[in-house]
Amino acid sequence: MATEAKSGRNTSALMKPLTPQGPLAVIVGASPLPRGQVVAKVWDYIRANNLQKPTDKRVIVADAKLKAVFGKDECTMFEMNKFIAQYLK
């Protein structure tokens, strides 16, 4: 393990580029990105469109694009990753 870290190889599954599919690609683009960057771009979209519930910032109120990803009107930030994962290949 120590030799992998020293050689500069990154074997982390979180750094592997994945291609967003379907409604997720509409939000973050269709080019391959690491999972962390996909989540960051979704958060940028949420903040830019003011889609957090004012009384509880952990709840995301979906607009039409996010509703296509989440499949419901609201979800928590903890649930969001499970919905995003189904559109990453």
Backbone torsions as a table, in degrees:
resi	resn	phi	psi	omega
1	MET	NA	-43.2	-179.4
2	ALA	-64.6	-34.7	179.6
3	THR	-69.4	-32.3	177.3
4	GLU	-66.6	-40.6	-179.3
5	ALA	-66.7	-38.3	-178.9
6	LYS	-72.6	-31.1	-177.3
7	SER	-76.9	-8.3	177.8
8	GLY	88.4	-0.2	178.6
9	ARG	-74.9	134.0	178.6
10	ASN	-108.9	111.9	-177.0
11	THR	-104.2	9.4	-177.9
12	SER	-67.6	132.5	177.6
13	ALA	-66.5	-25.5	179.5
14	LEU	-71.4	-20.5	-179.1
15	MET	-94.9	-7.7	-179.7
16	LYS	-69.9	124.5	178.8
17	PRO	-65.0	130.4	177.7
18	LEU	-122.1	149.1	-178.1
19	THR	-96.5	119.2	175.6
20	PRO	-65.6	138.7	-178.4
21	GLN	-116.9	159.3	170.4
22	GLY	51.3	-130.6	-174.3
23	PRO	-66.9	-24.6	177.1
24	LEU	-68.9	-35.9	179.1
25	ALA	-64.3	-28.5	177.7
26	VAL	-65.1	-34.0	-177.0
27	ILE	-84.6	-46.8	-172.2
28	VAL	-106.6	-6.9	-176.7
29	GLY	97.4	165.1	-173.9
30	ALA	-99.7	-0.4	-178.7
31	SER	-80.3	147.6	-179.4
32	PRO	-61.0	133.8	179.5
33	LEU	-139.5	151.1	170.4
34	PRO	-64.3	151.8	-177.2
35	ARG	-53.4	-40.9	-179.3
36	GLY	-62.1	-38.4	178.2
37	GLN	-71.6	-33.1	176.6
38	VAL	-62.6	-47.8	179.9
39	VAL	-62.7	-40.8	179.0
40	ALA	-62.5	-40.9	178.9
41	LYS	-67.7	-36.3	176.4
42	VAL	-64.2	-42.9	177.9
43	TRP	-63.8	-38.4	176.5
44	ASP	-59.8	-42.4	178.5
45	TYR	-63.5	-43.4	-179.3
46	ILE	-62.1	-46.7	-178.8
47	ARG	-68.6	-40.8	-178.9
48	ALA	-63.4	-31.0	-178.5
49	ASN	-102.7	9.9	176.9
50	ASN	51.5	56.5	-174.7
51	LEU	-103.4	15.7	174.6
52	GLN	-95.9	142.7	178.8
53	LYS	-65.7	127.9	-176.4
54	PRO	-60.0	-33.7	-177.9
55	THR	-82.7	-20.4	-179.7
56	ASP	-148.1	98.2	-174.8
57	LYS	-65.4	-10.2	177.4
58	ARG	-77.8	-15.3	-178.6
59	VAL	-97.9	129.1	179.2
60	ILE	-102.4	125.1	177.1
61	VAL	-94.9	114.0	-172.1
62	ALA	-77.2	134.9	167.6
63	ASP	-88.0	-169.1	-175.8
64	ALA	-61.5	-41.5	-178.9
65	LYS	-67.2	-44.6	180.0
66	LEU	-72.1	-30.4	177.9
67	LYS	-63.7	-33.4	176.6
68	ALA	-65.8	-31.8	178.4
69	VAL	-80.5	-48.0	-174.9
70	PHE	-79.3	-32.2	-177.3
71	GLY	79.4	9.6	177.3
72	LYS	-155.0	170.4	-174.0
73	ASP	-74.4	-31.5	-178.7
74	GLU	-138.3	150.5	169.4
75	CYS	-152.2	160.3	177.8
76	THR	-87.0	162.6	179.2
77	MET	-65.5	-20.7	178.9
78	PHE	-77.7	-31.4	177.8
79	GLU	-79.9	-24.5	-171.6
80	MET	-53.5	-43.2	-176.3
81	ASN	-63.1	-34.2	179.3
82	LYS	-68.1	-33.8	176.9
83	PHE	-72.2	-39.5	179.7
84	ILE	-66.3	-39.4	-175.1
85	ALA	-59.5	-32.9	-177.8
86	GLN	-71.2	-12.6	178.4
87	TYR	-108.0	12.5	177.1
88	LEU	-108.8	126.6	179.6
89	LYS	-122.5	NA	NA
